[in-house]
Structure formats: structure tokens, C-alpha cells
Amino acid sequence: MKKITFINSDPFFDKNYMFMHEKPDHMLFPLFALKQELQKRNIEVHTSDLLPKKDADYIVYNEAPKKNLFKKRLTPTEDEKKKSFLMLLECPIIRPDNFNEHYHSYFKKVFTWDDGLVLKNNKKYIKLNFTQSFQKSTKNIARDRFCVCVSGNKKVKHTNELYSKRLEIIKWFESNDLSNFDLYGRGWGHMKFNSNTILSPFNRIFTYLPEYKFRSSWRGPAENKLELLQRYKFNICIENAKNYHGYITEKIFDSFRAGCIPIYSGPPNIHDYIPSNCFIDLDKFSDFEDCYKYMKTIDDKEFERYSDSINDFLNSTNAKRFEYNYFIETFIKTLNL
């Protein structure tokens, strides 16, 4: 029996936690489905705390291992290189060390969303975006609310960050149309410092303190994101970062699956992947007020046209690269399993 071990940069995913989510609407479902498919092929899969890399036939690093003042970055040995693979799904503003190309040389192949790296060397770098389970968008639901944003409260000091743009829209609604907007997500009940500064450790401390309603639009955490989104016509879904070609996460697809229209901002080449009639491109408006005025013009017939376009896209071959089966097929083909 062949064995694959996953080395996580974040121990949160250890003890096989990354493979335990059976529900198709969970973001980690593709990893659950991958493990199930590999088990059918008589391949054993575990996280590295349960299966040491010395006992594995294949080693997969889930993001580049972190380093600090007390610990060097974990690096494959010369003997391990031929069986080591690196998976990069975070973006540079969150994990800048992910994109140290010298470190990539220690791996046989690198999975990444980064179009630039794939274009530079498509034998070394394997194109892979966030994937998930698809279903047709939900139509004919009585959507009793206008607009929502489901997002954690995060801050990063970086020229390409989009957290501040998200907050700008939240503040606009709170000042101009609070009754038509709801904010859900974790972390909004505490103060927040930039996560890449020396003050970031205070963010963890704040989570143990009582929450305070800093934002008047905040309704608390979202227990079921898909069910929540189905109540709304529009969803503010902005990527964490801009100016990175190919960086498309689950955010816009959560809207598609729930049948609400995404108000979207992300990579400069988004239209190479997703048709423009499936979402409202926030970057085409001079400011959010102009975008809001356009949102107000969308009647039921226009909303239905967006819904039809979304369903057409989800059923097209172009959408398959964002579906979990594509992730499984790409993984198995790359490792030659």
C-alpha cells in the first residue's frame, strides 16, 4: 500500500482534521473527497503528525512551512526531493514566504493558482485554484434582503490588500443605507491590528475578551454561509488581494451556489476565467456609490438574467477547473498515482 503524508504549515489542520469534512458546502470538502478517492486506489493518506515523512512514499507540503527566530523552515532532503510536492493556495499578502522561488527548487512539482509562475514553467508549476462542490444556483427563492457581506475581520499592511476596500463598503452602507445591508463573520466584535506587524499578537489576546458591536451592520458569525446568502440579492465578495493574476478563491463561487449576484473585486484577469455577465465588477465603477446606484436598477428580470448566466457558466467546461473533481484528477495525475 502506497502512503501519502501532508505536512501542514498550520497545525490546526493536523490529526487528519483537513480530511474530515464530508459536507459538500464545506471549504475543505475537496480534501475529504481526495482522501476517499485515494483510499479506493489502496493509497493511505494522513497528516504528518500521524504519518511521519520518512514512512511515506509521497510528501505533500500544504503551504510552505513557516519559520521563526527559533525554528528554520522545514526543507526536503536530497533524497526526499523526488517524492515531495508543494501546494500553494494562499496569496503573497498573507504568506509572502510561499513565493520564494528558490525554496520551490526543493520540490518535484508545485501546485499554485499563480498564472505568472505557471506561464514561466508549466512543467514545474501546476495550475490549481481553490475548488469545491458545485450545484446549480438557487432560483425562485424569496430573497427578503438586499445586500450582505460575509467575511472575517482582518487587516494587513500591504499595497495589494483588499481588506480595506471591503471595510470601505461596509462603512458606506452604515452611513447611507444601513437598513439594506448586513455584515456577518468573525472578529468584528474586537479591535484588530494588522496581522503582519509587531502588534499582531494582540489580535489573539482580544479573542478572549467580550465582544463589542463596533460595526452597526454586524449581525454576528454566519453559522451556515450558503443558507444565509440565499436570503440576499447581492453579496459583497472581495478577494483578500488584488493585482495577482489567477488568484480566485471560493468567495465568488459561494455567491454562485447561493444564487445571489456577486459584487466582486479580484485579479486583473478575472474575465479570462468567469464571464462578465455572471457578476458585477466593482472595479469598473468610479466608487461604490456608483455601483450601488447600478445595483438599485436591477429588477427581477435582470436578476433572472444574471442567474441564468451563472447557471450556464457553472454547467460549462470553463467552470470545471474550479470543481473538486478537477482538483482530485490534477492531484492524481501530477503524482502519477
C-alpha positions in Angstrom: 0.0 0.0 0.0 1.4 3.4 -1.0 1.3 6.2 1.6 1.0 10.0 1.3 1.7 12.4 4.2 0.5 16.0 4.3 2.8 18.5 6.1 0.7 21.5 7.2 2.2 24.9 7.9 -0.7 25.4 10.3 -1.1 22.6 12.9 -4.8 23.5 13.0 -5.2 21.0 10.1 -3.3 18.2 11.8 -4.7 15.0 13.3 -6.3 14.4 9.9 -8.6 17.4 10.5 -8.1 18.6 6.9 -9.8 15.4 5.6 -12.8 15.2 8.0 -15.3 17.5 6.3 -17.9 15.4 4.5 -20.4 18.1 3.6 -20.0 19.4 0.0 -20.6 23.0 1.2 -17.5 23.0 3.4 -14.4 24.6 2.0 -12.3 21.6 3.0 -14.6 19.1 1.3 -12.2 18.6 -1.8 -9.6 17.2 0.6 -12.1 14.8 2.1 -13.1 13.7 -1.4 -9.5 13.3 -2.3 -8.8 11.0 0.6 -11.8 8.9 -0.3 -10.7 8.5 -3.9 -7.2 7.6 -2.9 -8.4 5.0 -0.4 -10.3 3.4 -3.3 -7.0 3.1 -5.0 -5.5 1.4 -2.0 -3.5 4.6 -1.0 -3.2 5.6 2.6 -3.4 9.3 3.4 -2.6 11.1 6.7 -1.2 14.3 8.1 2.4 14.2 9.1 1.8 14.0 12.9 0.2 10.6 12.2 2.4 9.5 9.3 6.0 10.7 9.5 7.5 11.7 6.2 10.2 9.0 6.5 7.5 6.4 6.3 5.7 8.0 3.3 6.0 7.3 -0.4 4.9 10.9 -1.2 5.2 14.0 0.8 2.8 17.0 0.2 3.5 20.3 1.8 0.3 22.3 2.4 1.7 25.8 2.0 5.4 26.4 2.7 6.3 25.6 6.3 6.8 28.6 8.5 10.0 29.7 10.1 10.7 32.0 13.0 13.6 33.1 15.3 13.7 29.7 16.9 12.9 27.4 14.0 14.3 27.0 10.5 12.0 26.4 7.6 11.4 22.6 7.1 13.0 21.6 3.8 13.0 18.3 1.9 16.3 16.5 1.9 18.0 15.5 -1.4 16.5 12.0 -1.1 13.1 13.5 -0.4 13.0 15.9 -3.4 11.8 13.3 -5.9 8.8 12.5 -3.8 8.0 16.0 -2.4 5.3 18.3 -3.7 4.3 21.8 -2.6 0.7 23.2 -2.6 0.4 27.0 -2.6 -3.1 28.3 -2.2 -2.6 31.4 0.0 -1.7 34.7 -1.6 1.5 36.8 -1.1 0.0 39.3 1.3 -0.8 36.5 3.7 2.1 34.2 3.0 4.9 36.1 1.2 7.3 33.2 2.0 5.2 30.9 -0.2 6.6 32.6 -3.3 10.3 32.2 -2.6 11.2 30.5 -5.9 14.5 29.2 -4.5 12.5 27.2 -2.0 10.4 25.8 -4.8 13.5 24.1 -6.2 13.3 21.6 -3.4 10.1 20.1 -4.8 9.3 17.9 -7.8 6.2 19.9 -8.6 4.4 22.9 -7.2 0.6 23.4 -7.3 -0.4 27.0 -7.5 -3.1 29.5 -8.6 -0.3 31.9 -9.8 -0.6 32.3 -13.6 2.8 34.0 -13.7 4.6 31.0 -12.3 2.7 28.6 -14.5 3.5 30.7 -17.6 7.1 30.7 -16.6 7.4 27.0 -16.2 4.3 24.8 -16.7 6.2 21.6 -16.1 7.3 22.6 -12.6 4.2 24.6 -11.7 0.7 23.0 -11.9 -2.2 25.4 -12.2 -4.7 24.8 -9.3 -7.2 27.2 -7.8 -9.5 26.8 -4.8 -12.0 24.1 -5.7 -15.3 23.0 -4.2 -18.5 21.1 -4.8 -20.8 22.7 -7.4 -24.6 22.9 -7.6 -26.9 24.9 -9.7 -27.6 28.4 -8.4 -30.8 28.6 -6.4 -33.6 30.4 -8.3 -37.1 31.3 -7.4 -36.3 31.9 -3.7 -38.0 34.8 -2.0 -34.9 36.9 -1.2 -36.1 39.3 1.5 -32.8 41.1 2.0 -30.8 43.4 -0.4 -27.1 43.0 0.3 -24.8 41.1 2.6 -21.1 40.7 3.3 -19.8 37.5 5.0 -16.2 38.0 5.9 -13.8 37.8 8.8 -12.4 41.0 10.2 -8.8 41.1 9.0 -6.2 43.7 8.5 -2.8 43.5 6.6 -0.4 46.3 5.8 0.3 45.8 2.1 -0.2 47.7 -1.1 -2.2 44.9 -2.7 -4.5 44.2 0.2 -8.3 44.4 -0.3 -9.5 44.2 3.3 -9.6 48.0 3.5 -11.8 48.1 0.3 -14.2 45.7 2.0 -14.3 47.8 5.1 -14.9 51.0 3.0 -18.0 49.4 1.5 -19.2 48.3 4.9 -18.8 51.8 6.3 -20.6 53.3 3.2 -23.7 51.1 3.9 -23.6 52.0 7.6 -23.6 55.7 6.7 -26.0 55.6 3.7 -28.3 52.6 3.7 -27.9 50.5 6.9 -31.4 49.0 6.6 -30.5 47.3 3.4 -27.2 45.8 4.5 -26.0 43.1 6.9 -22.5 42.1 7.9 -21.7 38.6 9.1 -18.4 37.0 10.2 -15.9 36.5 13.0 -13.6 39.1 14.6 -15.8 42.1 14.2 -16.5 42.3 17.9 -12.9 43.0 18.8 -10.2 45.5 18.0 -7.9 44.4 15.1 -4.3 45.2 14.3 -2.5 44.5 11.1 -1.6 40.8 11.0 1.9 41.4 9.6 3.1 43.9 12.2 4.6 43.6 15.7 1.2 44.3 17.2 -0.5 41.2 15.7 -0.1 39.0 18.8 -2.7 41.3 20.5 -5.3 40.0 18.0 -5.2 36.6 19.6 -5.5 38.1 23.0 -8.5 40.1 22.0 -10.4 36.9 21.1 -10.6 36.0 24.8 -12.3 39.3 25.7 -16.0 40.1 25.5 -17.2 41.2 22.1 -18.4 44.7 21.4 -20.5 45.8 18.4 -18.0 48.2 16.8 -19.9 47.9 13.4 -23.6 48.8 13.4 -24.2 46.4 10.5 -22.7 43.4 12.2 -25.1 40.6 12.9 -22.7 38.0 14.3 -21.0 34.9 12.8 -22.5 33.0 9.9 -23.5 29.5 11.0 -24.4 28.4 7.5 -23.0 30.7 4.8 -24.9 29.1 1.9 -28.3 29.3 3.6 -27.6 32.8 4.7 -26.6 34.0 1.2 -29.8 32.6 -0.2 -31.7 35.4 1.6 -30.0 38.1 -0.3 -29.9 39.6 -3.8 -26.3 40.8 -3.7 -23.2 39.6 -1.9 -20.1 41.8 -1.4 -17.4 39.2 -2.1 -14.0 40.8 -2.5 -10.8 38.8 -2.6 -8.1 39.3 0.0 -5.7 40.8 -2.5 -5.5 42.4 -5.9 -3.0 42.5 -8.8 -2.3 38.8 -8.7 -3.2 37.1 -11.9 -5.2 33.9 -11.4 -5.9 34.4 -7.6 -9.6 33.4 -7.5 -10.9 31.8 -4.3 -14.1 30.3 -3.1 -15.8 33.7 -2.5 -17.4 34.3 -5.9 -18.5 30.7 -6.1 -20.2 30.8 -2.8 -22.4 33.5 -4.3 -23.0 31.5 -7.4 -24.0 28.4 -5.4 -26.4 30.5 -3.3 -27.9 32.2 -6.4 -27.1 35.8 -5.4 -25.2 38.3 -7.6 -21.6 38.8 -6.5 -20.3 42.3 -6.2 -16.7 41.3 -6.9 -13.2 42.6 -7.0 -10.2 40.4 -7.5 -7.5 39.5 -10.1 -7.0 41.7 -13.1 -7.6 38.8 -15.4 -10.9 37.6 -13.8 -12.7 37.8 -17.2 -10.3 35.2 -18.6 -12.0 32.8 -16.2 -15.5 33.9 -15.4 -17.9 35.7 -17.9 -18.7 39.3 -17.1 -22.4 38.7 -17.2 -22.1 36.5 -14.0 -21.1 39.2 -11.6 -20.9 43.0 -11.0 -17.3 44.1 -11.4 -16.7 46.6 -8.7 -13.5 47.8 -10.4 -15.5 49.2 -13.3 -17.2 51.8 -11.1 -15.6 55.1 -10.0 -16.6 54.5 -6.4 -19.1 52.3 -4.5 -21.9 54.8 -4.6 -21.9 54.4 -8.4 -22.0 50.7 -8.0 -24.8 50.9 -5.5 -26.9 53.0 -7.9 -26.5 50.3 -10.6 -27.5 47.6 -8.1 -30.7 49.6 -7.4 -31.6 49.4 -11.1 -31.6 45.6 -11.3 -35.2 44.4 -11.4 -36.5 40.9 -11.3 -36.0 40.2 -15.0 -32.4 41.5 -14.9 -31.7 39.5 -11.8 -33.0 36.4 -13.6 -30.7 37.1 -16.5 -27.7 37.1 -14.1 -29.0 33.8 -12.6 -29.2 32.2 -16.0 -25.7 33.3 -16.9 -24.4 31.9 -13.6 -26.0 28.6 -14.2 -24.7 28.5 -17.8 -21.2 29.1 -16.5 -21.4 26.5 -13.7 -22.5 23.9 -16.3 -19.8 24.9 -18.8 -16.4 23.2 -19.3 -14.7 26.5 -18.3 -16.0 26.1 -14.7 -14.7 22.6 -14.3 -11.2 23.8 -13.2 -12.9 25.2 -10.0 -14.8 22.0 -9.2 -13.4 19.5 -6.7 -13.2 16.6 -9.2 -10.7 18.7 -11.1 -8.6 19.0 -8.0 -8.6 15.3 -7.5 -7.8 14.5 -11.1 -5.0 17.0 -11.2 -3.5 15.7 -7.9 -3.6 12.1 -9.0 -2.2 12.8 -12.5 0.6 15.0 -11.1 1.7 12.4 -8.6 1.3 9.7 -11.2 -0.8 7.6 -8.8 
